[in-house]
Amino acid sequence: GDSVTQMEGPVTLSEEAFLTINCTYTATGYPSLFWYVQYPGEGLQLLLKATKADDKGSNKGFEATYRKETTSFHLEKGSVQVSDSAVYFCALSADAAGNKLTFGGGTRVLVKP
Amino acid sequence: GAGVSQSPRYKVAKRGQDVALRCDPISGHVSLFWYQQALGQGPEFLTYFQNEAQLDKSGLPSDRFFAERPEGSVSTLKIQRTQQEDSAVYLCASTVERDPYNEQFFGPGTRLTVL
């Protein structure tokens, strides 16, 4: 079945450091790929998305590129801030009609001043 | 505008009790999803509605779990004879039917603790 694997946390960084969170997936067909973020005390919210190979999703300084050849969707940010401290979830949707999301286990990121 | 709301936010149940969790999706959103998130893990799909039709219930872990959306708006997830392994955060999400990017809007969740 479909699955998503992402690096385990916690990841602890200093402010202005470079962040990478690895995500790989297994799916039939051509899934859409997502990164969701959960800030402390808040609900899940979409951070960025990509719907086909070589697409790059970006938002709030974060980027991720849909790599079909390596089945990956790694999240990157060049200079993190304390406010980026959160749990990040990689997810896929393998149904083009817009169906269920399959999530990775989440990666907790802590940015220290 | 109002987002997805869920109630109660917290629920403590004794083992064997029945519980009912409510979800109010964003107005006009046709599709509604339920997920279960165990502590320290990612959400796992439970069931999916399009309007009042339950199109996928493959993620429901046992026949103790039941979901309904009788008028195509508010949904209720019911768990009968709760067990300790049912302790988790239950998330509801809704989406516009024809959104090609399938952005799901999540509620804050209901944290269920079974003693």
Interface residues (C-beta under 8 A of the other chain):
Chain A: V4 S32 Y36 E42 G43 L44 Q45 L46 K49 T51 F89 A91 S93 G98 N99 K100 L101 T102 F103 G104 G105 G106
Chain B: G3 V4 S31 F33 Y35 G40 Q41 G42 P43 E44 F45 Y48 D56 G59 L91 A93 T95 E97 D99 P100 Y101 N102 E103 Q104 F106 G107 P108 G109
